[in-house]
């Protein structure tokens, strides 16, 4: 019985995530923008990439997928779905990249060697897409 409910749940969930339910006329341009985003992502990173949208789903953070524990570098770009353009592209040798807020990207860079007299072990920056400013930490 549990198996039947699980199968029904998976079917409904997969159908709702792939259909165009509730999309209006404006979604056609965003669908084309999303297809273009996937095309660019595949050109840059092959099939090994991860996409994360901001809260309003007009900016997408695309990172290359880490292949092993020894490869710590992260290549990433941010794509504006409305304009159809890459608005930021960067590479960090070790660290993390994530959305901190609706239009604020948090890029943390972990240094390779920790210095004794330096209490600041993480460096990096925030990027504000509303003002197009890079803010150092």
N, C-alpha and C positions, 0 to 999 in steps of 0.2 A: 504494500500500500504506500509506504514511504517512497519507494522507487517511482511509482506512478506520479505522485505529487512532484517529485524532483524533476522528472522528465517534462511534465507540463510546465513547471516554473521555468526551466531552461528554455523551452520552446517559446513561451510568451516573452521572456526577457530578451532572447536573441532576436525575435521578430520586432519588438519595439525599438531596439537599438539600431536596427538596420532599415526600418521603413521611414517614409517621409511623413509620418503622422504629425499633424498640427503645423506643418510648414506652409507659409504663405508665399506670395509672389516674390518677396524680397529674399527668400532663401535660395533662389536660383543663382544669384550672384555669389552668395556665400558658399554654395555648393561648388561652383566653379573655382572660387578662391581656395577652398579646401582641397580640391583635386590638384590644383597648381601647387599647393603646399606639399602634398604627398609626393608629387613629381620631383620637386626641388629637393626634398628630404632624401628620396631614393638616389638622386644624382650625386648628392654630397656624401651620404653615409651608407649607400646600399640598402639592404633590408634591416640593418642593425641600428635603428633609431627609436627614440621615445618622444612623443609629442604631449605637451601639457599646456592647456589653455588657461588664460587668466580668468578671473571671475566673469567678465562680460563676454568672453569668448571671441574677442576681436584681435587678440594677440596670442600667438602660439610660441611657446618655448620648445625648440627641437634640439635634442642632445643625441650624440652618438651613443650607442649602447656599449657599455664596458664589456669587453670580451673575456677578460680574465682578471684575477686579483692583482696581477703584476702590472696591468695597464691601468694607471690611475688618471691619465690625462682625459680631459673632457673638451670636446669640440662642441660648440653650440651656436645657434642663431635664433633670433626672434623675428617672426614673420607677422606682418600686419595683414589680416585677412581682407580688410576693406580696400586697401590700396594695392594689395597683391605684391608687396615688396618686402625684402628683408630689411629690417630697421636697425638691427644690431647683430654683429657676428664677432665671436671671440674664441679663444682657446686658453685653457688653464692647465697647468701641468699636474696639479693635484688639488682637489677641493670639491665644492658642490655648487649647484646652480638651482634656484627655485624661486617661485613667486612669493614675495613677502606681502604683497598687497595687490589690489586691482591693477595698478599701473606701475608697480615697483618690483624690480627684479633684484634678488639678493645673490651676489656672486662671492663665494667664500674661497679664498686661496689658502691652502695649508702649506707652510714652508717645509722644505725638505729637511733642514736641520734646525732644531730648536736651540736658541742661544740662551746662555745662563742669565744674563743681565737684561734680557728682553722679555718683559711680562706678556707682551702681545704675541700670541702664537698664531692667531689667524689674521690674515689680511684679506683685502678684497675691496669690493665696491658695491654700491647700490646703483641701479640705473632707473631713473624716473622717466617713464615714457610720456607723461603729460607735459613735462618741461624739456624733454630730451637732454637731460643733464646726468652726467656721471658723478656720483657722490662718493668720495673715498671714505673708508671707515677710519 
